[in-house]
Amino acid sequence: MVDSQLWINITKGDTKSLQALHEKYFHGMSLYAAKIIHDQGAIEEIVSDCFIKIWEKRQKLQIHKSVKHYLFLMLRNAIIDYLRKLENEKELSFDIPDFPDETYFDEQQSFAQLHQSISKLPEQRRLILEMIAFDNLSYKETAEKLGISVNTVKTQMGRAYKFLKETLNPKDFHLLFFHLPHQ
């Protein structure tokens, strides 16, 4: 189900749609948070809180474009709040990576560059990346579908990310995480 329909259902109180949205984005949001926070328990709590907040505020929120972008923006703000608490309101000395806003998502040239770079990956590596990034499958699910080990999936993903990070400019690389097709 597409995100916009999930959001409409959530605003009507459909918990199954919230669960579907959670399953779709929890892993990706956790990966984003893990770039900044190195406490798995805190990551899971922060990401889960984003879904709780979106549920609690569902009738007040007006999300017309991208539910995904809104979730990642909530996550970014929650990470900042978490780090501020750790720093006890001291001089903040952390760096939160930015991600493109909706207007940037619309720039077709960057999107085309991402897909062009992905198409240069060896076939199995490209397939693994697409299954995880675009189909939102876990490493274990991907390994099972392809009949390979989870370690092979991890290795191939690491090599794919390294290649893309080296060949793309940073904003195009971010598209991989934040401008995935809405399904």
Residue pairs with C-beta under 8 A, 6 or more apart in sequence:
1 9
1 17
1 20
1 183
2 182
2 183
3 21
3 24
3 66
3 67
3 68
3 182
3 183
4 67
4 182
5 17
6 17
6 18
6 20
6 21
6 67
7 17
7 21
7 63
7 67
9 16
9 17
10 17
10 18
10 21
10 54
10 55
10 58
11 58
11 59
11 61
13 58
18 51
18 54
18 55
21 51
21 54
21 67
21 71
22 51
23 136
24 136
24 183
25 68
25 71
25 136
26 47
26 48
26 51
27 136
27 138
28 136
28 177
28 180
29 47
29 50
29 71
29 72
29 75
30 43
30 44
30 47
31 177
32 72
32 75
32 177
33 43
33 46
33 47
33 75
33 79
34 40
34 43
35 97
36 79
36 83
36 94
36 96
36 97
37 43
37 46
37 79
37 82
37 83
42 82
46 75
46 78
46 79
46 82
47 75
49 78
50 71
50 74
50 75
50 78
51 71
53 74
54 61
54 70
54 71
54 74
61 70
63 70
65 102
66 102
66 105
66 182
68 178
68 180
68 182
69 101
69 102
69 105
69 178
72 99
72 178
76 96
76 99
79 96
80 96
83 92
83 94
83 96
84 92
87 93
87 94
97 174
99 174
99 177
99 178
100 171
100 174
100 175
100 178
100 179
104 110
104 171
105 111
105 175
105 178
105 179
110 171
110 172
110 175
111 175
111 179
113 168
113 172
114 164
114 168
114 172
114 173
114 175
114 176
114 179
117 163
117 164
117 167
117 168
117 172
118 126
118 129
118 130
118 164
119 126
120 163
120 167
121 129
121 160
121 163
124 146
124 156
125 156
125 159
125 160
126 160
127 146
128 142
128 146
128 153
128 156
128 157
128 160
129 156
129 157
129 160
131 137
131 141
131 142
131 145
131 146
132 138
132 139
132 142
132 153
132 157
133 176
133 177
133 180
134 180
134 181
136 180
137 145
139 150
139 153
139 154
139 157
140 150
142 153
143 149
143 150
143 152
143 153
146 153
164 173
164 176
165 173
